[in-house]
Structures are given as structure tokens and as C-alpha cells.
Amino acid sequence: MAGGVVLRMFKAEQAAFDAASVTIAEALVGIEALPIFPREAEDILSMSSRERHMWLKDGR
């Protein structure tokens, strides 16, 4: 699932589920604004360093 987080727990652990959900939501606030390193971009996009350099040269 792209762009989402799935958290599954037993129904009997509802309180723990709610606490974990809040913790995860708070940890993800603003994450989209954080910079990433070039190597991380390569991993995320499944591309080689050479491809990344060609993209930068093309202005992408």
C-alpha cells in the first residue's frame, strides 16, 4: 500500500491499538517536509546513481 500505514492488532488490545495509532500519527507529522539524501531517493525510486544524475542533468 503506497502512502499509508496499516496497523493490525487483536480486538482485545483496543487500548494499545489506540495508543500506538496516536504515537504513529504524531511521529509522521511533518515527515513529508524533511529532506532526503540522494542515496535515499535512489532507493525510493529504485534507480541507479547514473539514472539520478541523468534526471538532474535533464532538470527533473
N, CA, C and O of each residue as an XYZ file, in Angstrom:
240
protein
N       0.848     -1.177      0.000
C       0.000      0.000      0.000
C       0.894      1.240      0.000
O       1.636      1.474      0.954
N       0.825      2.004     -1.032
C       1.657      3.198     -1.134
C       1.025      4.365     -0.377
O      -0.177      4.608     -0.481
N       1.842      5.076      0.375
C       1.379      6.264      1.065
C       0.528      6.021      2.297
O      -0.184      6.920      2.744
N       0.590      4.833      2.844
C      -0.224      4.557      4.020
C       0.464      3.609      4.977
O       1.440      2.943      4.630
N      -0.059      3.562      6.176
C       0.455      2.670      7.212
C      -0.714      1.814      7.678
O      -1.798      2.331      7.949
N      -0.496      0.518      7.770
C      -1.532     -0.382      8.256
C      -1.088     -0.932      9.600
O       0.005     -1.485      9.727
N      -1.940     -0.777     10.596
C      -1.665     -1.269     11.940
C      -2.774     -2.243     12.298
O      -3.950     -1.881     12.322
N      -2.390     -3.484     12.574
C      -3.377     -4.503     12.927
C      -3.027     -5.097     14.275
O      -1.878     -5.450     14.538
N      -4.030     -5.201     15.118
C      -3.858     -5.815     16.429
C      -5.159     -6.545     16.759
O      -6.188     -6.325     16.121
N      -5.093     -7.412     17.760
C      -6.287     -8.119     18.195
C      -7.290     -7.132     18.782
O      -6.905     -6.126     19.377
N      -8.570     -7.422     18.614
C      -9.621     -6.546     19.108
C      -9.532     -6.348     20.626
O      -9.888     -5.286     21.137
N      -9.065     -7.354     21.330
C      -8.925     -7.267     22.788
C      -7.873     -6.237     23.213
O      -7.841     -5.829     24.374
N      -7.019     -5.819     22.284
C      -5.958     -4.853     22.577
C      -6.306     -3.462     22.060
O      -5.430     -2.739     21.586
N      -7.569     -3.089     22.150
C      -8.034     -1.807     21.611
C      -7.304     -0.621     22.223
O      -6.944      0.315     21.509
N      -7.079     -0.646     23.537
C      -6.386      0.474     24.191
C      -4.960      0.613     23.675
O      -4.493      1.724     23.427
N      -4.266     -0.512     23.513
C      -2.899     -0.484     22.979
C      -2.901     -0.019     21.530
O      -2.004      0.707     21.103
N      -3.914     -0.442     20.773
C      -4.048     -0.016     19.383
C      -4.228      1.495     19.298
O      -3.572      2.163     18.499
N      -5.122      2.028     20.130
C      -5.365      3.477     20.124
C      -4.102      4.254     20.496
O      -3.792      5.274     19.880
N      -3.380      3.772     21.498
C      -2.142      4.442     21.913
C      -1.096      4.388     20.803
O      -0.423      5.382     20.530
N      -0.962      3.232     20.167
C       0.007      3.092     19.074
C      -0.371      3.981     17.896
O       0.497      4.589     17.269
N      -1.662      4.059     17.595
C      -2.128      4.904     16.493
C      -1.765      6.366     16.725
O      -1.310      7.052     15.809
N      -1.965      6.836     17.942
C      -1.636      8.229     18.279
C      -0.129      8.459     18.159
O       0.308      9.464     17.598
N       0.656      7.531     18.683
C       2.117      7.653     18.629
C       2.611      7.701     17.190
O       3.462      8.523     16.849
N       2.081      6.825     16.352
C       2.493      6.779     14.941
C       2.078      8.063     14.224
O       2.865      8.639     13.473
N       0.856      8.505     14.451
C       0.370      9.729     13.809
C       1.232     10.931     14.190
O       1.564     11.760     13.343
N       1.591     11.020     15.471
C       2.435     12.136     15.915
C       3.832     12.058     15.305
O       4.422     13.084     14.965
N       4.361     10.843     15.167
C       5.703     10.674     14.595
C       5.732     11.052     13.115
O       6.770     11.477     12.607
N       4.607     10.901     12.423
C       4.574     11.171     10.987
C       4.228     12.622     10.638
O       4.313     13.011      9.473
N       3.844     13.414     11.623
C       3.501     14.818     11.358
C       4.734     15.545     10.820
O       5.781     15.576     11.467
N       4.597     16.119      9.647
C       5.673     16.903      9.047
C       6.753     16.102      8.351
O       7.717     16.677      7.846
N       6.610     14.776      8.313
C       7.672     13.954      7.717
C       7.874     14.266      6.231
O       8.979     14.124      5.707
N       6.808     14.688      5.564
C       6.923     14.972      4.127
C       7.799     16.192      3.847
O       8.256     16.373      2.718
N       8.036     17.025      4.851
C       8.855     18.221      4.664
C      10.338     17.972      4.912
O      11.165     18.840      4.633
N      10.683     16.805      5.427
C      12.084     16.509      5.712
C      12.852     16.227      4.423
O      12.325     15.580      3.518
N      14.082     16.704      4.335
C      14.881     16.429      3.135
C      15.338     14.970      3.118
O      15.444     14.326      4.162
N      15.601     14.469      1.932
C      16.159     13.122      1.815
C      17.505     13.200      1.108
O      17.742     14.101      0.302
N      18.371     12.263      1.411
C      19.682     12.198      0.790
C      19.567     11.587     -0.608
O      18.648     10.809     -0.863
N      20.482     11.927     -1.513
C      20.414     11.383     -2.862
C      20.330      9.848     -2.885
O      19.588      9.281     -3.687
N      21.073      9.192     -2.027
C      21.039      7.725     -1.999
C      19.663      7.215     -1.583
O      19.199      6.193     -2.088
N      19.012      7.926     -0.664
C      17.656      7.548     -0.262
C      16.687      7.701     -1.429
O      15.806      6.863     -1.618
N      16.846      8.764     -2.209
C      15.990      8.974     -3.384
C      16.171      7.830     -4.374
O      15.201      7.352     -4.963
N      17.401      7.399     -4.553
C      17.664      6.270     -5.445
C      16.937      5.018     -4.963
O      16.334      4.296     -5.757
N      16.997      4.771     -3.670
C      16.316      3.599     -3.110
C      14.807      3.712     -3.257
O      14.144      2.753     -3.651
N      14.264      4.880     -2.941
C      12.818      5.092     -3.012
C      12.316      4.915     -4.441
O      11.274      4.299     -4.667
N      13.052      5.453     -5.398
C      12.638      5.405     -6.803
C      13.176      4.193     -7.549
O      12.902      4.027     -8.738
N      13.940      3.344     -6.865
C      14.538      2.144     -7.478
C      15.316      2.514     -8.738
O      15.089      1.963     -9.816
N      16.228      3.450     -8.575
C      17.039      3.885     -9.718
C      18.516      3.849     -9.344
O      18.875      3.823     -8.167
N      19.342      3.849    -10.340
C      20.787      3.840    -10.115
C      21.295      5.274     -9.970
O      20.591      6.234    -10.285
N      22.528      5.396     -9.488
C      23.144      6.727     -9.380
C      23.224      7.387    -10.745
O      23.022      8.593    -10.886
N      23.522      6.574    -11.741
C      23.633      7.100    -13.110
C      22.303      7.684    -13.574
O      22.266      8.769    -14.155
N      21.208      6.961    -13.317
C      19.888      7.473    -13.692
C      19.568      8.772    -12.965
O      19.046      9.715    -13.560
N      19.886      8.813    -11.664
C      19.621     10.022    -10.883
C      20.381     11.209    -11.454
O      19.834     12.308    -11.549
N      21.633     10.999    -11.833
C      22.441     12.081    -12.408
C      21.869     12.532    -13.746
O      21.886     13.722    -14.058
N      21.361     11.588    -14.541
C      20.737     11.962    -15.825
C      19.477     12.775    -15.569
O      19.217     13.736    -16.292
N      18.694     12.422    -14.572
C      17.489     13.171    -14.233
C      17.855     14.581    -13.808
O      17.220     15.543    -14.241
N      18.861     14.716    -12.973
C      19.280     16.047    -12.515
C      19.768     16.895    -13.679
O      19.488     18.092    -13.748
N      20.498     16.266    -14.594
C      21.009     16.977    -15.769
C      19.859     17.459    -16.658
O      19.923     18.537    -17.248
N      18.792     16.629    -16.743
C      17.613     16.978    -17.538
C      16.738     18.016    -16.855
O      15.844     18.580    -17.486
N      16.978     18.276    -15.583
C      16.180     19.245    -14.845
C      14.924     18.660    -14.216
O      13.992     19.396    -13.890
N      14.894     17.355    -14.046
C      13.705     16.729    -13.431
C      13.735     16.851    -11.941
O      12.820     16.384    -11.265
